[in-house]
Amino acid sequence: MRAVAEGIISADNDRDVARVLAFYADDAIWLPPNESLVKDRAVIQQRYESLFQDFDPDIEGRIDEICVDGAIAFVRGHNGGWLVSRVGGRSRALDDVYLMFLRRASGGDWKISRLMWHPASAVAR
């Protein structure tokens, strides 16, 4: 689980769409903040392509909790850092908490099946 959570951040920072998508299950679902559910892998790919076209990610991930039970697991953590504009627009600061659900694929690799996140400032303190 740690390798997946850290690996996807590394792939994001490298703007490597193929490597990012390799961490996801074929039926992965996103639950982004203030948006509709995203359950089409092609849409997830398009969103990454658009992100990487407009920004150079400089993400610092932190894992706060990992729980594994058989073939399912979750990782809870925080992503900070920056999305640095590549097109002359404003860069965006990142301060998100996330919950990543994973399951063991038939080949034994762990894949992201569900990913939800929201701004850390929305967390009750």
C-alpha positions in Angstrom: 0.0 0.0 0.0 2.8 2.4 0.8 4.4 1.7 -2.6 1.1 2.5 -4.3 0.5 5.7 -2.3 4.1 6.9 -2.8 4.4 5.6 -6.4 1.4 7.5 -7.6 2.7 10.8 -6.2 6.1 10.1 -7.9 4.3 9.5 -11.2 2.2 12.6 -10.7 5.3 14.7 -10.1 6.9 13.2 -13.3 3.7 13.9 -15.3 3.6 10.3 -16.4 0.0 9.5 -17.3 0.7 5.8 -18.2 2.5 5.2 -14.9 -0.3 7.0 -12.9 -3.0 4.9 -14.6 -1.1 1.7 -13.9 -1.9 2.2 -10.1 -5.6 2.2 -10.8 -8.0 -0.8 -11.1 -9.9 -0.9 -14.3 -13.1 -0.1 -12.5 -11.7 2.6 -10.3 -13.9 5.4 -9.0 -13.1 8.9 -7.9 -15.1 10.8 -5.4 -13.7 14.4 -5.9 -14.8 17.3 -3.7 -17.9 19.2 -4.8 -18.2 17.1 -8.0 -20.1 14.2 -9.3 -18.7 10.7 -9.0 -16.1 9.8 -11.7 -16.4 6.1 -12.7 -15.1 6.1 -16.2 -11.4 5.2 -16.5 -11.2 7.3 -19.8 -12.4 10.3 -17.9 -9.8 9.8 -15.2 -7.2 9.6 -17.9 -8.5 12.8 -19.6 -8.4 14.6 -16.3 -4.7 13.6 -15.7 -3.8 14.6 -19.2 -5.4 18.0 -18.8 -3.7 18.5 -15.4 -0.3 17.6 -16.7 -0.8 19.8 -19.8 -1.5 22.8 -17.6 0.6 22.1 -14.5 3.9 20.7 -13.2 3.0 18.9 -10.0 5.3 19.3 -7.0 3.4 17.2 -4.6 4.6 16.1 -1.2 2.6 13.1 0.1 2.2 12.0 3.6 0.7 8.7 4.8 -1.1 8.9 8.1 -2.7 5.4 8.3 -2.6 2.1 6.5 -5.0 -0.7 7.2 -5.0 -4.1 5.4 -7.5 -6.9 5.7 -6.9 -9.8 3.3 -7.3 -8.5 -0.3 -8.6 -5.0 0.6 -6.9 -2.1 2.2 -7.0 1.6 2.7 -4.5 4.4 3.0 -5.4 7.8 4.6 -3.1 10.7 4.2 -2.3 14.3 3.1 -1.0 15.8 -0.1 0.6 19.2 0.1 2.9 21.1 -2.3 2.1 22.9 -5.5 0.6 22.6 -9.0 3.0 25.0 -10.8 1.4 26.6 -13.9 2.9 25.6 -17.2 0.7 28.1 -19.2 1.3 31.4 -17.4 -1.6 31.1 -15.1 -1.6 31.0 -11.3 0.0 28.1 -9.5 -2.2 26.3 -7.0 -1.2 25.3 -3.5 -2.2 21.8 -2.5 -3.5 21.0 1.0 -5.7 18.0 0.6 -6.6 15.0 2.8 -7.3 11.7 1.0 -8.7 8.3 1.5 -7.5 5.6 -1.0 -9.1 2.2 -1.1 -7.1 -0.6 -2.7 -7.7 -4.2 -3.6 -5.3 -7.0 -4.6 -5.6 -7.7 -8.3 -5.5 -11.2 -9.7 -1.7 -10.9 -10.3 -1.1 -9.9 -6.7 -0.5 -6.2 -7.3 -2.4 -3.7 -5.2 -4.6 -1.3 -7.3 -6.5 1.8 -6.3 -10.2 1.0 -6.5 -11.6 4.2 -4.9 -10.1 7.6 -4.3 -11.7 10.4 -2.4 -10.1 13.7 -1.3 -11.0 17.2 -0.1 -9.2 20.3 1.1 -7.7 19.8 4.5 -9.2 23.1 5.6 -12.6 21.4 5.5 -11.5 19.0 8.2 -13.1 19.9 11.6 -10.4 20.6 14.1 
